[in-house]
Amino acid sequence: MAAIEDTLANVSPETQRSYAALWRAHVHPHLADDGLRELRPEAVERFRLELVGNGVAPDAIDATLSLLRSVFSDGSSPIIGTPAEDTDGGEDAGTRALEPREIERLRAGLGARDGVIVSLLAYAGLRPGELLALRWKDIRGGHLRVDGRKQAVRGHTSVHSVRDVQLLRPLAADLAGWREAAPGTDPESLVIPGPDGGQWSDSAWAQWRREHFNPAVKAAGLPAGTRPYDLRHTFAWLLLREGGSVTDVSRETGYSPLTALRIYRGLADRAQAAGHRLAPEAIAVARAA
């Protein structure tokens, strides 16, 4: 199919291999070429449910649906723009950001390491892959150096940018506490090592979601289907409440300005209506509740 060949031609070799494997494993066995050209949103939803029923990992499902949208990015199929999850966290003006009080309820149901994972996602806006590639040498001078080229988990959109993210005081305290207990704290050590002490694999991350994150989401009373990726919207919300612009959010989260505007324009309006509040203060109040 020419569309998949065109898609593979425009991405990195590593992403090519990942996309090709997804196509062979999930798309080609279930959706014939003729069917692909005639796909409708309801067919995509049936396909998604079939993958769920077959026990396919959530990250792999997200990536497969993203691949389908990439294939039809020329508009040749109406599946583009369906409500299926976007692996770049792409959402419209209705994006919902969890409040710090909700994040703290989530953290309360997790252990020390997993609580720091949630803090890094929600209070620094890291993508999961960026977080899991973070090393202690990347934390310096009140900032986190985030290198999207070195993501540990590729179940999300590949990012090829480097940015510095402001280190909020509550997150700095969380990291300081974790460093005292972490298995390795030399500059080259991973801040959050994988189960075997090294880099995380896609399967290890999916297992963590199933066994730790998802039960904590349920126990905290958060919306069903909340993903680790979704927590980075909280960081955007905190920045906007401090008076930051969508451009500031773009710089801190690593989204392009246009993507940040598409995702967060609604949150920006709500932040302006809600009034100014410093992020460390909002987190501190949530932790004291």
Buried (B, 14 or more C-beta within 10 A) or exposed (E): BEBBEEBBEEBEEEBBEBBBEBBEBBBBEBBEEEEBEEBEBEBBBEBBEEBEEEEBBBBBBBBBBBBBBBBBBEEEBBBBEBEBBBBBBBBEBEBBBBBBBBBBBBBEBBEEBBBBBBBBBBBBBBBBBBBBBBBBEBBEEEBBBBBBEBBBBBBBBBBEEEBBBBBBBBBBBBBEEBBEEBEEEEEEBBBBBBEEEEBBBBEBBBBBBEEBBBEBBEEBEBEEEBBBBBBBBBBBBBBBBBEBBBEBBBBBBBBEEEBBBBBBBBBBEBBEEEEEBBBBBBBBEBBEE
